[in-house]
Amino acid sequence: MSISVKSQRPLSPHLSIYKPQLTSILSIMHRATGVALSIGTVLLALWFWSAAYSPDCFAWLTAQASGWFGRTLLLGWTAAFFYHLSNGIRHLLWDIGFGFTLPAVYRSGYTVLILTILMTGYIWCTALYS
Amino acid sequence: MQKHVSPLNHPLANARGKGAAKSGIGHWWLQRLTAIAMIPLALWFVYSLLSMITHGLSQIGVALWLQVPANALLSLLFMVALFWHAALGLQVVIEDYVSCTCIKFGLLVGTKLGAFFAAVATILAIVKLHFAA
């Protein structure tokens, strides 16, 4: 098979004319938050490592976490965490054959979004004002 | 060839062996297993972090927190499940979106080794803080 034939094959889904739905947006968001959280795990490892071997590095990390840039990142990771957690539970329920009808899929989808906002709000209100 | 027989496989897959991926349901199942483990572990970890933050986060505070056996044990379990789950998830994303075989291979090896490195480093740090007098 020549390369020109291969490169002319259509790609699916046709993203330029694809109408996004809640289901497809939530699906790709699960992957995106997963990748974002994976990057966060490196920082978490560094946090444990610095607590054990470098108090200076730990103090630097803590200082960064209270700046506006650090807080923006942490807010994003908090939201990504609660999204991936609640949508992950949604996936596990699908795996055991629960909630497969279209209305149920939309209901659980909106539930995931509301839970993410509520839990992220709860965590940040507690962290900032208690 | 050794057959990976499981009720989670398609009956035909049980009859024929491990399928096109050559690893049967291994990857899929471990992704779920680490996910289930992390539901309570991650909630506990976030709750612990939050209470440390509200009491003023410090290196000594973390050290004292990890001296408690239950905290060290649950932290180890959480971090191992976390890196394992992350490595399996990144593998799927890379396999799906990176078409160049050479870059794909590099990224797959890099993420697996990176996750392993970070996990072992974290275990060492937690163990060190736990046994520090």
Interface residues (C-beta under 8 A of the other chain):
Chain A: R31 G34 V35 L37 S38 T41 V42 L44 A45 F48 W49 S50 A51 A52 Y53 P55 F58 A59 T62 F81 L85 G88 I89 H91 L92 D95 I123 T126 A127 S130
Chain B: R32 A35 I36 I39 A42 L43 V46 L50 I53 T54 L57 S58 Q59 V62 A63 L66 S75 M79 L82 F83 A86 G89 L90 V93 G114 A115 A118 A119 A121 T122 L124 A125 I126 K128 L129 A132
